[in-house]
Every structure is written in C-alpha cells, then in structure tokens.
Amino acid sequence: MSFYETVFILTPVLSEDQTKEAVAKFEGEISSLGGKVRHTEHWGLRKLAYPIQKKSTGFYFLVEFEAEGTAIGTLELAFKRDERVMRFLTVKMEKDHLAYSEKRRAKMGEKKSVSAEA
C-alpha cells in the first residue's frame, strides 16, 4: 500500500452539513476500496485563482490516506461523477513528503494548543 493525498474543491453554494456529508462520502469511498484515511483537513472557503464553473470561491479539503494504486482510478471517477466537486488533485506521497506532512501537522497542533491556552 502507498500513501496519497488528495486536495479537492467543493462548490461554494453548499451548506456546512452538505460539505461534511460530501467529505464523509469520499472518506467512505476510500475505506470501501480497502484504504485507510490518515488525516483530513478543512481549509475553508477560499478565493480561486481563476473562475471555475462561473464561481470565484470554493471549499478546500485535504485528505491523506493509504491505499492500493488500483483504488486511485476508482476514487477519481467518484470525484468526477459528483457535481459538488469543482476540482481535485491526487498525489502519491514519497518519504520526504510524508515527513514534511507529519512535521507540518505537529507544528499546526502546537499552534492550536498554544492559542487554546491563551
């Protein structure tokens, strides 16, 4: 099994519950393909670099997971079929990428705990 990360953008017209449901759907898709979700981040509503489907903003999500290479095609097909998804990109994580991701998450965790104490 290899490690992958997918960043996808959901249309901005969705409610918070609808975005959570969409993310849960894709996490379930990964699990059903024999993969394991390691980490999920919600980056929030962000401005796009250029309009997509006549929209200038979108909800960004990052999902890090472990899966077989054959599962990626099926997962990307699910992204293509879902009209809530405006764009997506899946990247295989090499060892340096994994180390950077772990370090970044640890740093983000420190920032959250420091701000919670203040």
C-alpha positions in Angstrom: 0.0 0.0 0.0 1.1 3.5 -0.8 0.4 6.9 0.8 -1.6 9.5 -1.2 -3.1 12.9 -0.6 -6.0 14.4 -2.4 -7.0 18.1 -2.4 -10.5 18.8 -3.7 -12.6 21.9 -4.0 -16.4 21.8 -3.4 -18.8 24.3 -4.8 -19.4 27.3 -2.5 -23.2 27.0 -2.7 -23.2 24.1 -0.2 -24.2 24.4 3.4 -21.8 23.2 6.2 -23.8 20.0 6.6 -23.7 19.3 2.9 -19.9 19.8 2.8 -19.4 17.4 5.8 -21.6 14.9 4.0 -19.5 15.1 0.8 -16.3 14.7 2.7 -17.7 11.7 4.6 -18.8 10.2 1.3 -15.3 10.4 -0.1 -13.7 9.0 3.1 -16.2 6.2 2.9 -15.2 5.6 -0.7 -11.6 5.3 0.3 -12.4 2.8 3.1 -14.6 0.8 0.7 -11.7 0.5 -1.7 -9.6 -1.1 1.1 -7.8 2.2 2.0 -7.3 3.9 5.3 -7.8 7.6 5.9 -4.9 9.0 7.9 -5.8 12.7 8.1 -8.4 15.2 6.9 -8.2 19.0 6.9 -10.8 21.6 6.1 -9.1 24.6 4.7 -12.3 26.7 4.5 -13.8 28.9 1.8 -11.0 30.3 -0.4 -10.8 32.5 -3.4 -9.9 30.6 -6.6 -7.1 31.8 -8.8 -9.5 31.8 -11.8 -13.2 31.2 -12.1 -14.4 27.6 -12.3 -18.0 26.9 -13.4 -18.6 30.7 -13.1 -17.7 30.6 -9.4 -14.8 32.5 -7.8 -14.6 30.7 -4.4 -14.8 27.1 -3.2 -14.4 25.0 -0.1 -11.0 23.3 0.0 -10.3 19.9 1.7 -7.2 17.8 2.1 -7.4 14.1 2.7 -4.3 12.0 3.4 -4.8 8.2 3.0 -3.2 4.9 2.5 -4.4 2.7 -0.4 -3.5 0.4 -3.2 -2.6 2.1 -6.5 -5.6 0.5 -8.2 -8.0 2.3 -5.9 -7.0 5.8 -7.2 -8.7 5.4 -10.5 -12.0 4.4 -8.9 -11.7 7.3 -6.3 -11.0 9.8 -9.0 -14.0 8.5 -11.0 -16.2 9.2 -7.9 -14.8 12.8 -7.8 -15.6 13.3 -11.5 -19.2 12.0 -11.1 -20.0 14.2 -8.1 -21.2 17.6 -9.3 -20.4 19.2 -5.9 -16.6 18.7 -6.8 -15.2 21.5 -8.9 -11.6 20.3 -9.0 -9.4 17.6 -7.4 -5.8 16.5 -7.4 -4.4 13.3 -6.1 -0.6 12.9 -5.4 1.4 10.0 -4.3 3.4 10.8 -1.2 7.1 9.9 -1.1 9.1 9.6 2.1 10.1 13.2 2.1 6.6 14.3 1.5 5.4 12.1 4.4 8.0 13.5 6.8 7.0 17.1 5.8 3.4 16.4 6.3 3.9 14.9 9.8 6.1 17.9 10.7 3.5 20.4 9.5 0.7 18.7 11.4 2.8 18.6 14.6 3.5 22.4 14.1 -0.2 23.1 13.5 -1.1 21.1 16.6 1.3 23.3 18.7 -0.3 26.5 17.3 -3.8 25.2 18.1 -2.8 24.2 21.7 -1.0 27.5 22.3 -3.9 29.5 21.2 -6.3 27.4 23.3 -4.2 28.1 26.4 -4.1 31.9 25.8 
